[in-house]
Amino acid sequence: MTLLLATSCSSRNTTSPEPVAVTDSACVLFSPIYTHGDDAQRIDVRTVRAINTHNDMWDQLCGQPAKPEKH
């Protein structure tokens, strides 16, 4: 009898699964990289390419163009 009660409580047909909420916070936690003034002319071309790749990926994943934050 105890076995019957235990199995009836654990049946998938009688137990509703909890809804799963997925929160993607990547667009909040990470942001585009901005350069200032003549930084782009002064830094190595490989660094400029890496920054551009990072910003392009951020644009692609977050679905919005990179905009500087206003403080």
C-alpha positions, 0 to 999 in steps of 0.5 A: 500500500505504501508503495502504491501511494509513493508511486502515485505521488511521483507520476508525471501525469499528476505532477505539473512540471515547474515552468523554466525561466531563462534570463539572458543577462549577457547584454547587460553584463557585457557591453561594447568597447569604446575608444576615445580621441585618437586611440584608434590611431595609436593602438595596434591594428590587431587590437583595433580588429579585436575591438571591432570583432567584439563590438560586431558580435555584441551587435549581432547577439544583442540585436541593437547597435552599440551606443555609448552610455550617457552618464 
